[in-house]
Amino acid sequence: MANTFPIRSGLLAGAALIGLTGGPAAAEDVKVGALMAMTGDLQAYGEGIVRGVYLAAAEANAAGGVLDGEVTVSVGDTQTAPQPAIDAAKKLVSIEGVAGIVGALSSGNTIPVATSVTGPEGIVMISPASTSPAITTLDDGDFLFRTAPSDAFQGIALAEVVQGAGYTDLAIIYVNNDYGEGLNDSFTQAFEAAGGTISGSVPYEPGKASYRGELQQLASDGAEALVVIGYPENGVTILRQALEEGFFTKFVFTDGMKAPEIVEQVGAEYLNGSIGTVPQAITDSDSFQAFQSLYEAEYGELPPKPYIDGAYDATFVLLAAIQKAGTTDGAAVRDALREVANPPGVEVTVGEFAKAKELIAAGEDIDYVGASGSINFDEAGDVAGTFAEWTIEDGEIKNVRVFEPGAS
């Protein structure tokens, strides 16, 4: 699907008109792929995150497009599963002819796509949400980047949060994929190093009707709370069965469970007081405030879900890199990414794609500061980041603080 973003307010409506006016023949469009979980276990996040892609694409079009052509967006649905993700990526690359991909969301989808499709084909992919530590050392030809920090850091952040809440003995249930395994390992290591006890840790397979066996096993050792490292669809089933059987009444969550739908489906009275962590920009920064204003002008209130800002950032730097490279050639775009995202250079931020184009045309280096933080890609394509401690209070998800793990 190309040009899938809805036309509502001024920015997107103006962008839609580009390429439709008279005059000389338009330059070739620049097509960006959005590899998103529009169905499956992460469906609760897909629609919001893809809006971040739409906003950046529309902003680029309002600034005259990229390489003198209009930016279009083609969405591929991963179905939150590896093989459909690979199939969708192949279609985006081979049939749609995208110049780069923003996505995927789940690390368990991003890793096989990077190793079997985008890496071998020489296409840049920037994930706004894949956090597995395994991505850092992945053999992807340096074509895989991400705007979300590694779970090597979220594990440390979560350990600090649960210690602050007074927990000393926890059980963990985690989705059996790269995301779940990586975060389970990093959290366990950090929590135990700080003196905590993990009385049990078991993986779960997505799509099962019952997780009572896993929950009974974890509850038998008397842990104070259950850490759920997973996604909303199966997470709701796990929480309901934990409560129905009396296995657990207190819960700790990670980023994949920060969704209002979970509270709505399980019940606020059972989840109030639950805590968790999520990669989160410093929300009072100028760049985040600019993004929030941009989003709310188009779509209304920014939902309390992660990675929408990171999707905007990923799309902005991808398009800026194409403009910098002067071509959609994958290797050239890859080589230009750090030139537009990292210092040194003139700082550009959210809402300033026109400024970025002017500076690039003048031969100036630019340094993009994003809505989700400083997008400074290291040698592995990773970024540093800050995290939010969040809680469920009166049935609503609320951020408690934003912090840098290990800084205290």
Secondary structure as UniProt FT lines:
FT   HELIX           10..17
FT   TURN            18..19
FT   STRAND          30..36
FT   TURN            41..42
FT   HELIX           43..62
FT   TURN            63..64
FT   TURN            67..68
FT   STRAND          71..77
FT   TURN            79..80
FT   HELIX           82..90
FT   HELIX           91..95
FT   STRAND          100..103
FT   HELIX           107..113
FT   HELIX           114..118
FT   HELIX           119..121
FT   STRAND          125..127
FT   HELIX           133..137
FT   TURN            141..142
FT   STRAND          144..146
FT   HELIX           151..164
FT   TURN            165..166
FT   STRAND          169..175
FT   HELIX           178..193
FT   TURN            194..195
FT   STRAND          197..204
FT   TURN            206..207
FT   HELIX           212..219
FT   TURN            220..222
FT   STRAND          225..229
FT   HELIX           232..244
FT   TURN            245..246
FT   STRAND          251..253
FT   HELIX           255..257
FT   HELIX           260..266
FT   HELIX           268..271
FT   TURN            272..273
FT   STRAND          275..279
FT   TURN            283..284
FT   HELIX           286..299
FT   HELIX           308..325
FT   HELIX           330..341
FT   STRAND          346..349
FT   TURN            350..351
FT   HELIX           353..361
FT   TURN            362..363
FT   STRAND          366..370
FT   TURN            371..372
FT   STRAND          373..374
FT   TURN            379..380
FT   STRAND          387..393
FT   TURN            394..395
FT   STRAND          396..403
FT   TURN            405..406
//
